[in-house]
Amino acid sequence: MHTSATVIEISNLTAGYGSRAAISDVSLSLTPGSLTAIFGPNGGGKSTLLKCIAGLMEPWRGNLLVLGSPVGVHAKRVAYVPQAEQVDWSFPISVAEVVMMGRTPTLGPLGRVRAADHRAVADALERVDLTSVAERQIGELSGGQRRRVFIARAIAADPDLYLLDEPVTGVDPTTQEKIMNILDAEAARGRTVVATTHDLACAAQRFHDVVALAEHVVAHGPAHLVLDRSVLEKTYGGHLVPLAGGGVVLLDDPHHDHGRHEGHE
């Protein structure tokens, strides 16, 4: 397990698409065992930042260390879970086979599956409560079950760092609770969990700390920052209307659609 003071160390990172920067001069440091939510408007760079950390996207400039080394050096110890919309659910593959993909980096000679790999898959499915559907085709499952399958694939890899793009978007409250319990347990084991989210209530209640991202880092600190009016105004750039009970609603934000799905950034 990674025991360095920081798991992710980012300084002045800029990345984007074509000529448009999606993130600019992002600096961030995350420690082992943290459960961090990244929130902000659509197009604010949340997915882009995750992809840079995962090594799926090359930054334009800046420095990025993951598990104490340049991106890619410890790729086997990093698990990335994409948005649900990026998956082809019609692919003829079983739930257990999807989870076994998490073992690919650690398979023996010639990619041979060993008893330890089967045990890891069985354990991961048990932890997400999907043992009973192990042999079903992935597309036959509900949206919430599919999301948990991909988290099981990440668990099977036994990573030190989880990167999850919108893991609780579009799922029912019960599934959200299950997913957050799983992620909380991983953080308690000393793993570092980073997840993008639009759900500010979930971020406030279930995460340890949060990063407000709107192309640059607006704020980084304890989870209650998602309830801070000034942080929200700087992050979303819209008007805030206080609600009974202390919450707020965002109006007139040109980036934020108030929907349940994140655009591809």
N, C-alpha and C positions, 0 to 999 in steps of 0.2 A: 504494500500500500504506500502511496505517496505521503511523505511526512515533511516536505519542505514547508516553509512559512506561507508560501502562496502556491496555488494551483494554476491560476490564470494571472498573468501580468501583462497588461496592455498599456502602451504609451503612444499617444498621438497617432492613433490608427485611422486611416482614411481609406475607404473602399467604395466602389459603386459600379454602375453599369453604363456602358457607352461613355458619354461625357458627364453624366450626372452622378454626383457623390451621394451615396445613401447614408454613409456615416462619415463624420468629419472630426478629426483630432480627438478621437475617443481614448480616454485613459481610464483604466479600471484595474483593481486588484481584488482577487477573491481567494479566500483561505480554505483549507481542507475542512470538510464537514458542513460547509455552508449550504443553505437552501435558498437560492436567489431567484426572484422573479424579475424579468425585464418587461416593463410596460411602456406604452407610448402610442402615438397615433399610427394609423396605417401609413406605410411609406416612411416611417420614422427610423427604419434601419434595424429593427429587432432581428429579423431573419438573416439579414446580411451579416450582422455581428456574429450570430451563431455559426454561420457558414465559414466565416474567417477562422474562428476558433477551431472548428472541426476540420479545417484544411480543405474545404470544398470550394473555396474562393480565395483568390490571391489579392491581398490588399494592395492599394496603390503606394502607400507609404506608411511609415510607423513601425513600431516594434511590438512583437507578440510572442510571449513565452507560454507554453502549455506544459504543466508538470515539470517545470524547470528547464525546458529545452525548446528549441524552435519547433513550430508546428510540424507534425508528421513524425517526429522522432519517436514519440510514444503513442502512435496511432492505435495500437492494440489496447491501450488503457483508456481510450475515449470512446463513448457510445453516443451516437447521434440519432435522434428520433425525429423524422421529418413531419411536416404537416400532413394530415390525413389526405388532403386533396392531391398530394403528390404521389400517391400509391395506386397502382393498377390492381383493383380488387378482383378483376376477372381472371387473373393469372392462376393456372391450375396447380395450386400448391396448398398443402395442408397447414394447419396452425402449427403443428409440431415442426414441420420443415421450415417455416418462417422463423421460429424461435431458434432452430439449429443454425440458422445463418449467423446468429450472434457468436457462435463458436468457431466460425471459419478462420479467424486469425490465429487460433490456438490449436487447430487440428494437427494431427500427427503427420508423418511422412506420407506423401501422395494424397493428402487431404483425407486420410482415413479417420472415420468416426470411431472413437473409443468409448469404453464404458463410462468414463468420467464425463464425456460430452453428453451422453444420454442422461446421466444423473443431473447434470447442470440444467438441461432442458426441462426435465421433469420437475426439478425444484423451482425453476422460474415460472412454469405454468401453475404450479401449486400456489406460489406466492401471489399470483394475480387472479387466483381462483378460476382457472380455465382448464383444469385437467380434463374435465368431462367432454370438452370439444376439441381435444388434441388432434383427432384424425379428420376433422371437418375441413372443407375448403374455406380459405380465409374469407372469400366473398359472401359466404352464407351467414356470417356473423353480423350482429348489430354494430352500429357505429362505436358504441362504448366498448364492446368486446374487442373490436379490431384495434382500438387504441391500446387496450391492455395487452394484446398480443405483441405489439411492437415494443411496449415497455418490457415485456417478458424477454423479447429478443435482446434488448439492451442489458437486462439483468444477467442473462445467460453468458454474456461476454465478460462478466465480472470486472467492470471498469472502475477506475478511480474517479472518472469525471463523466457525468451525464449531461448531454445537451439536448433539450427537448423543445421543439417548436410547436407551441400551442397545444400542449398535451390535454388540457381540459376544455378546449373550445368545442362547443356543440354537443357536449355529453350531458346526460341527466345528472341531477344532484347526487344520486346514490353512486354513480360511476365516478363522478368528480371526487367524492369522498374516498372511494377505494383507491383511486390513482394517487391522491395526495397522501394517503396513509402509507402507500408503497414508497413514494419519494421521501417522505419523512423518515421512514425506517432506513432507507439507504443513507441519508445524511447522518442518522444516528450511528451508523456503522463506520462513519468517517469518510464516506464518499462525498464528493461535491456535486451538487445538482443545480443546474442553471436552466430555467424554463421561461419562454416568452409567454405572455398572457394578456388578454383584454379584460379579464375578470378582476377588477380592483378589490372587490370584497374578498375573493379567494386569496389574492396577494396579501391583503392586510391580515387575514386570519390564519393562513396556513404556512406562509413563508417566513424565514428568519430575517432576510433583508431584501431590499428592492433596488432596482436601477431604473430611473426615469430616463427614457431615451427618445430624443426628438432630433435625430441626425447627430447630435452630440449628447454627452451625459449631462442631464439637467440636475440630477441629484442621485446620490447613492448613500444608503443608510438603512436604519431599522425599518421594518415593514410598515409601521404607522405613517411613514412618509406618503403613502398612497392616499391618505386622508387629509393631507396638508393642502389647503386651498392654493397657496402660492406656488407650490410644486406642480399642482395640476394645471394651473393657469399657464405656467412657463412651458409645461410639457405639451399641452394640447392647444394652447393659443386661442381657446374659445371662451365663451362666457359661462360662468358657473352659477347655478341656481341651487341654494341650500334646500335640502329636504328634511322633513321631520325625522328625528332620530340621528341627525348629525351627518348624513350622507350628502352627496352633491350630484347634480345632473349636469352634463356638459351640453351646451347648445352652440350652434353656429360654428362648429369646428369643421373646416373644409376637408380635413384629412380623415376624421374619424367617422365611420358610418354607423356606429351604435349597433352594428350587426354582430353575428357570432362567428364570422369567418375573417381570417387575416388575409390580406392580399399578399401576393408573392413580392417580396421586396428585393 
